[in-house]
Amino acid sequence: MKSPLLSLPGAVPGEGPDEGVAAHYGDLFREQRALADGTGFVDLSHRGVVTVSGADRLSWLHLLITQHVSELPPGQATEALILSAHGHIEHALYLVDDGETTWAHVEPDSQGDLIAYLESMKFFYRVDLADRTDDYAVVHLPAGSITEAPEDTVVRETPYGRDLFLPRARLTDFAEASGAAIGVLAYEALRVEAHRPRVGLETDHRTIPHELGWIGSAVHLQKGCYRGQETVARVQNLGKPPRRLVFLHLDGSEVTLPSHGAPIRLASEGEEGRQLGFITSSARHHELGPIALALVKRNVPVDAELIADSTAAAQETVVEP
């Protein structure tokens, strides 16, 4: 899904999972500062949009996802995961209900697999599923923004800002009326700063929610009856996750950032040492400099100096060992 906003002056296309929208519009740090100050908007129109309607939508979703949504009030934002039978993360859903329909945005190009799974679980429930990605674009307004959402737009309001489910045909008109466009690299830098995990970057085929700090925000511990719940309960009550998310301050003298998957080792062991984890996301922050998130083995000392490839990295704890 290629955004029409890539035609705006200075737009540089995104890459990887953010292909289809602008990485930036010519000035990455100015865009980050604007976003942190609550101005501008971010084009996230490459993300998938899924809706669930019908009388049983919330009670049915409650049985399938990690979040407690059976009595979700209209307009209240939440997030949830779908796990495998072994408790591994497959999807993250960013949800809001408008009183008649539950709306979710998900990772780009993941909506097909998500809907296929949900369709297989409909049984006799009164629910209707739809892929609305062709019809609706996700736009992010940062916290503090005074930009008004267009009338009749579904809005998902969070501490980080508002996600609008905007009719795709109105995306260009919205951009013209809403101030400076901000690229997804600025949005990602603030996500990394806030330690917010993202499926496909912070996750691999064996990631469980405890490793990323998703307990509480996306996983409700007082409910059961969803696939993978046994793993969540077992780790919560009897053990510790095998890995943990950390935040890294990277050596600012390096020209390039370590890429996704770059190995993490103890600095004392050098580049030939044992791999203890990997970089999940990295970014250049307008105040903090080069930063990253990484997934490391739980027993890595919290005060250990690390290296990512050859880049020195000082860690901050996100998930306690």
C-alpha contacts under 8 A as a table, 3 or more apart, distances in Angstrom:
res1	aa1	res2	aa2	distance
1	M	20	G	5.79
1	M	45	S	7.68
1	M	46	H	5.63
2	K	6	L	7.80
2	K	19	E	7.83
2	K	20	G	4.23
2	K	21	V	6.44
2	K	46	H	7.05
3	S	6	L	5.83
3	S	20	G	5.80
3	S	21	V	5.47
3	S	45	S	6.50
3	S	46	H	7.17
4	P	7	S	6.02
4	P	171	L	7.99
4	P	172	T	6.96
5	L	8	L	5.42
5	L	11	A	7.86
5	L	21	V	7.37
5	L	22	A	7.52
5	L	43	D	7.76
5	L	172	T	6.78
5	L	175	A	7.86
6	L	11	A	5.47
6	L	12	V	7.28
6	L	13	P	6.81
6	L	21	V	6.37
6	L	22	A	5.85
7	S	11	A	6.72
8	L	11	A	5.73
8	L	25	Y	7.84
9	P	25	Y	6.97
10	G	24	H	7.73
10	G	25	Y	4.56
10	G	26	G	5.09
11	A	22	A	5.66
11	A	23	A	7.41
11	A	24	H	5.92
11	A	25	Y	4.23
11	A	26	G	6.63
12	V	22	A	5.39
12	V	23	A	5.65
12	V	24	H	5.60
12	V	25	Y	6.06
12	V	26	G	7.30
13	P	19	E	6.66
13	P	20	G	6.69
13	P	21	V	5.91
13	P	22	A	4.45
13	P	23	A	5.34
13	P	24	H	7.46
14	G	18	D	5.26
14	G	19	E	4.62
14	G	20	G	6.40
14	G	21	V	5.68
14	G	22	A	5.10
14	G	23	A	4.16
14	G	24	H	7.74
14	G	184	V	7.46
15	E	18	D	5.33
15	E	19	E	4.42
15	E	20	G	7.82
15	E	23	A	7.48
16	G	19	E	5.53
17	P	108	P	6.65
18	D	21	V	6.37
18	D	23	A	7.65
18	D	46	H	7.08
18	D	108	P	7.55
18	D	184	V	7.47
19	E	22	A	7.85
19	E	46	H	7.56
20	G	46	H	5.95
21	V	43	D	6.67
21	V	44	L	6.92
21	V	45	S	7.05
21	V	46	H	6.43
21	V	183	G	7.76
21	V	184	V	7.46
22	A	25	Y	6.92
22	A	43	D	7.53
22	A	183	G	5.19
22	A	184	V	6.35
23	A	183	G	4.68
23	A	184	V	4.94
23	A	185	L	5.22
24	H	27	D	6.78
24	H	28	L	5.96
24	H	31	E	7.74
24	H	182	I	6.34
24	H	183	G	3.86
24	H	184	V	6.50
24	H	185	L	6.32
24	H	186	A	7.45
25	Y	28	L	7.34
25	Y	181	A	7.39
25	Y	182	I	6.74
25	Y	183	G	6.18
27	D	30	R	5.48
27	D	31	E	6.22
28	L	31	E	5.20
28	L	32	Q	6.27
28	L	183	G	7.65
28	L	185	L	7.28
28	L	186	A	6.36
29	F	32	Q	4.95
29	F	33	R	6.17
29	F	186	A	7.44
29	F	285	H	7.37
29	F	286	H	5.23
30	R	33	R	5.18
30	R	34	A	6.18
31	E	34	A	5.10
31	E	35	L	6.18
31	E	182	I	5.48
31	E	183	G	7.17
31	E	186	A	6.17
32	Q	35	L	5.10
32	Q	36	A	6.11
32	Q	182	I	7.78
32	Q	186	A	4.74
32	Q	187	Y	7.24
32	Q	189	A	7.67
32	Q	190	L	7.61
32	Q	285	H	7.64
32	Q	286	H	6.49
33	R	36	A	5.07
33	R	37	D	6.06
33	R	286	H	6.89
34	A	37	D	5.03
34	A	38	G	6.33
34	A	39	T	5.25
34	A	40	G	6.54
35	L	38	G	5.16
35	L	39	T	5.46
35	L	40	G	6.33
35	L	41	F	7.52
35	L	142	P	6.02
35	L	182	I	7.44
35	L	186	A	7.46
35	L	187	Y	7.54
36	A	39	T	7.62
36	A	142	P	7.37
36	A	190	L	7.77
37	D	144	G	7.34
38	G	141	L	7.65
38	G	142	P	5.03
38	G	143	A	5.44
38	G	144	G	4.60
38	G	145	S	4.62
38	G	146	I	7.98
39	T	141	L	7.63
39	T	142	P	6.69
39	T	144	G	7.50
39	T	145	S	5.43
39	T	146	I	7.80
39	T	179	G	7.76
39	T	180	A	7.71
40	G	141	L	6.90
40	G	142	P	7.52
40	G	145	S	7.58
40	G	178	S	6.83
40	G	179	G	5.43
40	G	180	A	4.75
40	G	181	A	5.74
40	G	182	I	6.35
41	F	139	V	6.90
41	F	140	H	5.64
41	F	141	L	4.91
41	F	142	P	6.90
41	F	178	S	7.25
41	F	179	G	7.44
41	F	180	A	6.72
41	F	181	A	5.39
41	F	182	I	5.73
42	V	139	V	5.80
42	V	140	H	4.99
42	V	141	L	6.65
42	V	181	A	6.12
42	V	182	I	4.97
42	V	183	G	6.04
42	V	184	V	6.54
42	V	187	Y	7.20
43	D	138	V	6.92
43	D	139	V	5.06
43	D	140	H	6.65
43	D	181	A	7.37
43	D	182	I	7.25
43	D	183	G	7.03
43	D	184	V	7.22
44	L	47	R	5.93
44	L	137	A	7.00
44	L	138	V	5.08
44	L	139	V	5.30
44	L	140	H	6.88
44	L	184	V	7.45
45	S	48	G	7.97
45	S	136	Y	7.77
45	S	137	A	4.33
45	S	138	V	4.81
45	S	139	V	6.51
46	H	108	P	5.73
46	H	137	A	7.37
46	H	138	V	7.71
47	R	105	H	6.40
47	R	106	V	5.92
47	R	107	E	5.44
47	R	108	P	4.28
47	R	109	D	7.24
47	R	133	T	7.50
47	R	137	A	7.53
47	R	138	V	6.73
48	G	105	H	5.44
48	G	106	V	5.05
48	G	107	E	6.00
48	G	108	P	5.21
48	G	109	D	6.25
48	G	110	S	6.75
48	G	111	Q	5.49
48	G	131	D	7.77
48	G	132	R	7.67
48	G	133	T	5.26
49	V	103	W	7.28
49	V	104	A	5.80
49	V	105	H	4.56
49	V	106	V	6.44
49	V	111	Q	7.04
49	V	131	D	6.14
49	V	132	R	5.20
49	V	133	T	4.68
49	V	136	Y	6.89
49	V	137	A	7.64
49	V	138	V	7.81
50	V	103	W	6.06
50	V	104	A	5.31
50	V	105	H	6.32
50	V	106	V	7.80
50	V	111	Q	6.79
50	V	115	I	7.79
50	V	129	L	7.31
50	V	130	A	5.77
50	V	131	D	4.79
50	V	132	R	5.58
50	V	133	T	7.08
51	T	101	T	6.55
51	T	102	T	5.55
51	T	103	W	4.64
51	T	104	A	6.28
51	T	129	L	5.83
51	T	130	A	5.32
51	T	131	D	6.67
51	T	132	R	6.87
52	V	57	R	6.14
52	V	101	T	5.70
52	V	102	T	5.10
52	V	103	W	6.67
52	V	127	V	6.53
52	V	128	D	5.59
52	V	129	L	4.75
52	V	130	A	6.66
53	S	56	D	7.99
53	S	57	R	5.77
53	S	100	E	6.36
53	S	101	T	4.48
53	S	102	T	6.30
53	S	127	V	5.57
53	S	128	D	5.15
53	S	129	L	6.66
54	G	57	R	5.43
54	G	100	E	7.29
54	G	101	T	7.24
54	G	126	R	5.51
54	G	127	V	4.41
54	G	128	D	5.94
55	A	126	R	5.89
55	A	127	V	6.72
56	D	59	S	5.53
56	D	60	W	5.76
56	D	125	Y	6.17
56	D	126	R	5.22
56	D	127	V	5.91
57	R	60	W	5.22
57	R	61	L	6.03
57	R	101	T	7.77
57	R	102	T	7.38
57	R	126	R	7.14
57	R	127	V	5.46
58	L	61	L	5.11
58	L	62	H	5.99
58	L	69	V	5.98
58	L	70	S	4.92
58	L	71	E	7.16
58	L	72	L	7.35
58	L	102	T	7.76
59	S	62	H	5.06
59	S	63	L	6.79
59	S	69	V	7.24
59	S	70	S	4.68
59	S	71	E	7.92
60	W	63	L	5.46
60	W	64	L	6.99
60	W	70	S	7.89
60	W	125	Y	7.00
60	W	127	V	7.95
61	L	64	L	5.21
61	L	65	I	6.12
61	L	69	V	7.16
61	L	70	S	7.56
62	H	65	I	5.83
62	H	66	T	7.64
62	H	67	Q	6.86
62	H	68	H	5.98
62	H	69	V	5.34
62	H	70	S	5.45
62	H	226	Y	7.90
63	L	224	G	7.92
63	L	225	C	5.48
63	L	226	Y	5.30
64	L	82	I	7.05
64	L	225	C	7.28
64	L	226	Y	4.80
64	L	227	R	6.57
65	I	80	A	6.14
65	I	81	L	5.72
65	I	82	I	5.19
65	I	83	L	7.68
65	I	226	Y	6.00
65	I	227	R	7.71
66	T	80	A	5.52
66	T	81	L	5.40
66	T	82	I	6.51
66	T	83	L	7.88
66	T	218	A	6.62
66	T	219	V	4.82
66	T	220	H	6.12
66	T	226	Y	6.69
66	T	229	Q	7.71
67	Q	79	E	7.09
67	Q	80	A	5.12
67	Q	81	L	7.33
67	Q	218	A	5.86
67	Q	219	V	5.16
67	Q	220	H	5.05
67	Q	223	K	7.94
68	H	71	E	7.77
68	H	72	L	7.71
68	H	220	H	6.02
68	H	223	K	6.78
69	V	72	L	4.74
72	L	76	Q	6.92
72	L	97	D	7.31
73	P	76	Q	5.73
73	P	97	D	7.15
73	P	99	G	7.63
74	P	96	V	7.22
74	P	97	D	5.00
74	P	98	D	4.86
74	P	99	G	4.97
75	G	96	V	5.96
75	G	97	D	5.77
75	G	98	D	5.69
75	G	99	G	7.83
75	G	155	V	7.37
75	G	156	R	6.85
75	G	157	E	7.88
76	Q	96	V	5.93
76	Q	97	D	7.03
76	Q	156	R	7.25
76	Q	157	E	7.39
77	A	94	Y	7.58
77	A	95	L	5.75
77	A	96	V	4.75
77	A	97	D	7.72
77	A	156	R	5.44
77	A	157	E	6.01
77	A	158	T	6.43
78	T	94	Y	6.28
78	T	95	L	5.28
78	T	96	V	6.45
78	T	217	S	7.80
78	T	218	A	7.41
79	E	92	A	7.14
79	E	93	L	5.55
79	E	94	Y	4.52
79	E	95	L	5.54
79	E	217	S	6.90
79	E	218	A	5.07
80	A	92	A	5.76
80	A	93	L	5.20
80	A	94	Y	6.68
80	A	95	L	7.56
80	A	217	S	7.91
80	A	218	A	4.46
80	A	219	V	6.41
81	L	89	I	6.76
81	L	90	E	7.33
81	L	91	H	5.53
81	L	92	A	4.48
81	L	93	L	6.06
81	L	218	A	6.35
81	L	219	V	7.12
82	I	89	I	6.27
82	I	90	E	5.66
82	I	91	H	5.09
82	I	92	A	6.51
82	I	93	L	7.96
82	I	227	R	7.62
83	L	86	H	7.50
83	L	87	G	5.14
83	L	88	H	5.20
83	L	89	I	4.61
83	L	90	E	5.32
83	L	91	H	7.08
83	L	227	R	6.10
83	L	228	G	5.45
84	S	87	G	5.10
84	S	88	H	5.14
84	S	89	I	6.47
84	S	90	E	6.44
84	S	227	R	6.30
84	S	228	G	5.65
85	A	88	H	7.45
85	A	227	R	5.30
85	A	228	G	4.61
86	H	228	G	5.36
86	H	231	T	6.46
87	G	208	I	6.02
87	G	227	R	7.28
87	G	228	G	3.92
87	G	229	Q	6.63
87	G	230	E	7.43
87	G	231	T	5.24
87	G	232	V	6.61
88	H	205	H	6.87
88	H	206	R	5.35
88	H	207	T	5.28
88	H	208	I	4.80
88	H	209	P	7.54
88	H	228	G	7.26
89	I	92	A	7.79
89	I	199	V	7.79
89	I	203	T	7.33
89	I	205	H	7.59
89	I	206	R	7.43
89	I	207	T	5.92
89	I	208	I	5.78
89	I	209	P	6.81
90	E	199	V	7.67
91	H	106	V	7.49
91	H	107	E	7.92
91	H	110	S	7.91
91	H	114	L	7.29
91	H	199	V	6.74
92	A	106	V	6.34
92	A	107	E	7.62
92	A	198	R	7.93
92	A	199	V	6.52
93	L	104	A	5.75
93	L	105	H	6.08
93	L	106	V	5.42
94	Y	104	A	5.12
94	Y	105	H	5.38
94	Y	106	V	6.61
95	L	102	T	6.90
95	L	103	W	5.64
95	L	104	A	4.44
95	L	105	H	6.94
95	L	156	R	7.34
96	V	102	T	5.78
96	V	103	W	5.40
96	V	104	A	6.60
96	V	155	V	7.74
96	V	156	R	5.78
97	D	100	E	7.08
97	D	101	T	5.68
97	D	102	T	4.13
97	D	103	W	5.97
98	D	101	T	5.64
98	D	102	T	6.43
98	D	103	W	7.78
98	D	154	V	7.06
99	G	102	T	7.76
105	H	138	V	7.48
106	V	110	S	6.74
106	V	111	Q	6.66
107	E	110	S	5.55
107	E	111	Q	7.42
107	E	199	V	7.24
108	P	111	Q	7.35
109	D	112	G	6.86
110	S	113	D	5.71
110	S	114	L	6.32
111	Q	114	L	4.95
111	Q	115	I	5.98
111	Q	131	D	6.95
112	G	115	I	5.31
112	G	116	A	6.18
112	G	131	D	7.65
113	D	116	A	5.08
113	D	117	Y	6.34
114	L	117	Y	5.31
114	L	118	L	6.26
115	I	118	L	4.96
115	I	119	E	5.87
115	I	129	L	7.17
115	I	130	A	7.71
115	I	131	D	7.49
116	A	119	E	5.20
116	A	120	S	6.35
117	Y	120	S	5.20
117	Y	121	M	6.70
118	L	121	M	5.20
118	L	122	K	6.57
118	L	129	L	7.98
119	E	122	K	5.40
119	E	129	L	7.38
120	S	123	F	7.51
122	K	125	Y	5.68
122	K	126	R	7.98
122	K	127	V	7.13
131	D	134	D	7.72
132	R	135	D	5.27
132	R	136	Y	5.92
133	T	136	Y	5.36
133	T	137	A	6.77
134	D	137	A	7.88
134	D	168	R	7.30
135	D	167	P	5.88
135	D	168	R	5.37
135	D	169	A	7.53
136	Y	165	F	5.92
136	Y	166	L	5.37
136	Y	167	P	4.43
136	Y	168	R	4.61
137	A	164	L	7.85
137	A	165	F	5.78
137	A	166	L	5.17
137	A	167	P	6.11
137	A	168	R	4.98
137	A	171	L	7.21
138	V	163	D	6.43
138	V	164	L	5.53
138	V	165	F	4.97
138	V	166	L	6.14
139	V	163	D	5.69
139	V	164	L	5.11
139	V	165	F	6.80
139	V	166	L	6.95
140	H	161	G	6.95
140	H	162	R	5.72
140	H	163	D	4.59
140	H	164	L	6.27
141	L	145	S	6.20
141	L	147	T	7.58
141	L	161	G	5.55
141	L	162	R	5.07
141	L	163	D	6.41
141	L	164	L	7.77
142	P	145	S	5.61
142	P	160	Y	6.21
142	P	161	G	4.20
142	P	162	R	6.37
143	A	159	P	6.62
143	A	160	Y	5.22
143	A	161	G	3.88
143	A	162	R	6.99
144	G	161	G	7.27
145	S	161	G	7.72
147	T	178	S	6.55
149	A	153	T	6.52
149	A	155	V	7.62
149	A	164	L	7.27
150	P	153	T	5.71
153	T	164	L	6.68
153	T	165	F	6.23
153	T	166	L	5.94
153	T	167	P	7.84
154	V	164	L	6.00
154	V	165	F	5.34
154	V	166	L	7.31
155	V	162	R	6.47
155	V	163	D	5.80
155	V	164	L	4.72
155	V	165	F	6.38
156	R	162	R	5.49
156	R	163	D	4.96
156	R	164	L	6.36
157	E	161	G	5.96
157	E	162	R	4.33
157	E	163	D	6.38
158	T	161	G	5.26
158	T	162	R	6.02
166	L	170	R	6.96
166	L	171	L	6.89
167	P	170	R	5.52
167	P	171	L	6.88
168	R	171	L	5.28
169	A	172	T	7.41
170	R	173	D	5.35
170	R	174	F	6.08
171	L	174	F	5.11
171	L	175	A	6.24
172	T	175	A	5.11
172	T	176	E	6.36
173	D	176	E	5.20
173	D	177	A	6.44
174	F	177	A	5.24
174	F	178	S	5.99
175	A	178	S	5.26
175	A	179	G	6.94
175	A	180	A	7.91
175	A	181	A	7.03
176	E	179	G	6.93
182	I	186	A	6.95
182	I	187	Y	7.84
183	G	186	A	5.83
183	G	187	Y	6.91
184	V	187	Y	4.90
184	V	188	E	6.02
185	L	188	E	4.99
185	L	189	A	6.12
185	L	283	A	7.64
186	A	189	A	5.11
186	A	190	L	6.48
187	Y	190	L	5.41
187	Y	191	R	6.25
188	E	191	R	4.82
188	E	192	V	6.15
188	E	283	A	7.27
189	A	192	V	5.20
189	A	193	E	6.22
189	A	282	S	7.72
189	A	283	A	5.24
189	A	284	R	6.52
189	A	285	H	5.81
190	L	193	E	4.90
190	L	194	A	6.14
190	L	285	H	7.55
191	R	194	A	5.11
191	R	195	H	6.29
191	R	196	R	5.47
191	R	197	P	7.84
192	V	195	H	5.02
192	V	196	R	6.12
192	V	197	P	7.75
192	V	247	F	7.97
192	V	281	S	7.11
192	V	282	S	7.32
192	V	283	A	7.32
192	V	291	I	7.50
192	V	292	A	6.49
192	V	293	L	6.45
193	E	196	R	7.83
193	E	285	H	7.96
193	E	291	I	7.55
195	H	247	F	6.90
195	H	293	L	7.20
195	H	318	V	7.10
197	P	201	L	7.65
197	P	202	E	5.62
197	P	212	L	6.53
198	R	201	L	5.64
198	R	202	E	5.50
198	R	203	T	7.22
199	V	202	E	5.91
199	V	203	T	5.38
200	G	203	T	5.20
200	G	204	D	6.56
201	L	204	D	7.54
201	L	260	H	7.25
201	L	280	T	5.20
201	L	281	S	6.32
202	E	212	L	7.62
202	E	280	T	4.91
202	E	281	S	7.02
202	E	293	L	7.72
202	E	294	A	7.40
202	E	295	L	7.19
203	T	206	R	7.58
203	T	207	T	5.41
203	T	280	T	7.76
204	D	207	T	5.56
207	T	211	E	6.87
208	I	211	E	5.83
208	I	212	L	7.54
208	I	232	V	7.84
208	I	241	P	7.67
209	P	212	L	5.65
209	P	213	G	6.54
209	P	214	W	5.24
209	P	215	I	6.33
209	P	219	V	7.60
209	P	232	V	7.51
210	H	213	G	5.38
210	H	214	W	6.16
210	H	215	I	6.00
210	H	232	V	7.67
210	H	235	V	7.79
210	H	236	Q	7.96
210	H	241	P	6.11
210	H	244	R	7.80
210	H	319	V	7.99
211	E	214	W	7.76
211	E	241	P	5.79
211	E	242	P	7.40
211	E	243	R	5.53
211	E	244	R	4.54
211	E	245	L	6.05
211	E	295	L	7.92
211	E	319	V	6.83
212	L	244	R	6.32
212	L	245	L	5.29
212	L	319	V	6.70
213	G	245	L	7.47
213	G	318	V	7.29
213	G	319	V	5.77
214	W	217	S	5.58
214	W	218	A	5.36
214	W	219	V	6.25
215	I	218	A	6.03
215	I	219	V	4.79
215	I	220	H	6.89
215	I	221	L	7.57
216	G	219	V	5.13
216	G	220	H	5.58
216	G	221	L	7.23
217	S	220	H	7.58
220	H	223	K	6.20
221	L	224	G	7.75
221	L	233	A	7.61
224	G	229	Q	6.09
225	C	229	Q	6.96
226	Y	229	Q	5.61
227	R	230	E	7.94
228	G	231	T	5.66
228	G	232	V	6.79
229	Q	232	V	5.08
229	Q	233	A	6.18
230	E	233	A	5.21
230	E	234	R	6.04
231	T	234	R	5.10
231	T	235	V	6.15
232	V	235	V	5.48
232	V	236	Q	6.08
233	A	236	Q	5.06
233	A	237	N	5.96
234	R	237	N	5.33
234	R	238	L	5.47
234	R	239	G	6.89
235	V	238	L	5.47
235	V	239	G	4.72
235	V	240	K	5.66
235	V	241	P	6.48
236	Q	239	G	6.40
236	Q	240	K	7.21
240	K	321	P	7.66
241	P	244	R	7.11
241	P	298	R	7.10
242	P	297	K	6.14
242	P	298	R	5.48
243	R	295	L	6.39
243	R	296	V	5.38
243	R	297	K	4.29
243	R	298	R	4.47
244	R	295	L	5.57
244	R	296	V	5.57
244	R	297	K	6.29
244	R	298	R	5.43
244	R	318	V	7.65
244	R	319	V	5.49
244	R	320	E	7.24
244	R	321	P	6.75
245	L	293	L	6.90
245	L	294	A	5.74
245	L	295	L	4.64
245	L	296	V	6.51
245	L	317	T	7.49
245	L	318	V	5.71
245	L	319	V	5.55
246	V	293	L	5.75
246	V	294	A	5.36
246	V	295	L	6.30
246	V	296	V	7.24
246	V	315	Q	6.31
246	V	316	E	5.91
246	V	317	T	5.23
246	V	318	V	5.05
246	V	319	V	6.78
247	F	291	I	7.44
247	F	292	A	5.92
247	F	293	L	4.71
247	F	294	A	6.51
247	F	315	Q	5.59
247	F	316	E	5.04
247	F	317	T	6.47
247	F	318	V	6.41
248	L	291	I	5.54
248	L	292	A	5.00
248	L	293	L	5.97
248	L	294	A	7.29
248	L	313	A	5.76
248	L	314	A	5.49
248	L	315	Q	4.53
248	L	316	E	6.21
249	H	288	L	7.76
249	H	289	G	7.80
249	H	290	P	6.43
249	H	291	I	4.82
249	H	292	A	6.73
249	H	313	A	5.51
249	H	314	A	5.20
249	H	315	Q	6.42
250	L	289	G	7.76
250	L	290	P	5.33
250	L	291	I	5.45
250	L	292	A	7.21
250	L	311	T	6.72
250	L	312	A	5.93
250	L	313	A	4.55
250	L	314	A	6.63
251	D	254	E	6.19
251	D	290	P	7.11
251	D	311	T	6.09
251	D	312	A	5.27
251	D	313	A	6.24
252	G	255	V	7.84
252	G	289	G	6.45
252	G	290	P	6.01
254	E	257	L	7.27
254	E	311	T	7.01
257	L	282	S	6.63
257	L	283	A	7.27
257	L	290	P	7.24
258	P	262	A	5.96
258	P	279	I	7.19
258	P	282	S	6.86
258	P	308	A	6.46
258	P	309	D	6.79
258	P	311	T	7.38
259	S	262	A	5.55
259	S	279	I	6.82
259	S	280	T	7.89
259	S	281	S	7.36
259	S	282	S	6.90
260	H	278	F	7.50
260	H	279	I	5.25
260	H	280	T	4.98
260	H	281	S	5.76
260	H	282	S	7.35
261	G	278	F	5.11
261	G	279	I	5.09
261	G	280	T	6.11
262	A	278	F	5.30
262	A	279	I	5.19
262	A	308	A	6.13
262	A	309	D	5.85
263	P	275	Q	5.96
263	P	276	L	7.36
263	P	277	G	5.94
263	P	278	F	4.46
263	P	279	I	6.54
263	P	308	A	5.66
263	P	309	D	5.65
264	I	275	Q	5.66
264	I	276	L	5.49
264	I	277	G	4.91
264	I	278	F	5.04
264	I	279	I	6.88
264	I	294	A	7.98
264	I	296	V	7.44
264	I	306	L	6.67
264	I	307	I	5.70
264	I	308	A	4.65
264	I	309	D	6.60
265	R	269	E	7.15
265	R	270	G	7.08
265	R	271	E	7.06
265	R	273	G	6.13
265	R	274	R	6.05
265	R	275	Q	5.06
265	R	276	L	5.44
265	R	277	G	7.22
265	R	306	L	5.65
265	R	307	I	5.40
265	R	308	A	6.63
265	R	309	D	7.81
266	L	269	E	5.39
266	L	270	G	6.60
266	L	273	G	6.96
266	L	274	R	7.68
266	L	276	L	7.67
266	L	304	A	7.00
266	L	305	E	6.21
266	L	306	L	4.53
266	L	307	I	6.11
267	A	270	G	5.17
267	A	271	E	7.82
267	A	304	A	8.00
267	A	305	E	5.52
267	A	306	L	4.61
267	A	307	I	5.22
267	A	312	A	7.13
268	S	305	E	7.57
268	S	306	L	7.91
269	E	272	E	6.83
269	E	273	G	4.77
269	E	274	R	7.62
270	G	273	G	5.48
270	G	307	I	7.55
271	E	307	I	7.71
271	E	309	D	6.64
271	E	310	S	6.40
275	Q	278	F	7.89
276	L	296	V	5.56
276	L	297	K	5.73
276	L	300	V	7.47
277	G	294	A	7.03
277	G	295	L	5.44
277	G	296	V	4.03
277	G	297	K	6.16
278	F	294	A	5.60
278	F	295	L	5.68
278	F	296	V	6.58
278	F	308	A	7.57
279	I	282	S	7.30
279	I	292	A	6.99
279	I	293	L	6.14
279	I	294	A	4.29
279	I	295	L	6.60
279	I	308	A	7.10
280	T	292	A	7.40
280	T	293	L	5.59
280	T	294	A	4.99
280	T	295	L	6.74
281	S	292	A	5.45
281	S	293	L	5.25
281	S	294	A	6.98
282	S	290	P	7.32
282	S	291	I	5.71
282	S	292	A	4.00
282	S	293	L	6.39
283	A	290	P	5.77
283	A	291	I	5.50
283	A	292	A	6.16
284	R	288	L	7.78
284	R	289	G	5.39
284	R	290	P	4.37
284	R	291	I	6.23
285	H	288	L	5.26
285	H	289	G	4.76
285	H	290	P	5.94
285	H	291	I	6.82
286	H	289	G	6.15
288	L	291	I	7.07
296	V	300	V	6.99
297	K	300	V	5.74
298	R	321	P	5.25
299	N	321	P	6.68
300	V	304	A	7.17
301	P	304	A	5.25
302	V	315	Q	7.16
302	V	316	E	7.41
302	V	317	T	6.63
302	V	321	P	7.96
303	D	315	Q	7.15
304	A	314	A	7.68
304	A	315	Q	7.52
305	E	312	A	7.54
305	E	313	A	6.38
305	E	314	A	5.55
305	E	315	Q	7.17
306	L	312	A	6.05
306	L	313	A	5.03
306	L	314	A	6.28
306	L	315	Q	7.46
307	I	310	S	5.80
307	I	311	T	5.18
307	I	312	A	4.43
307	I	313	A	5.25
308	A	311	T	5.03
308	A	312	A	6.48
308	A	313	A	6.68
317	T	320	E	6.37
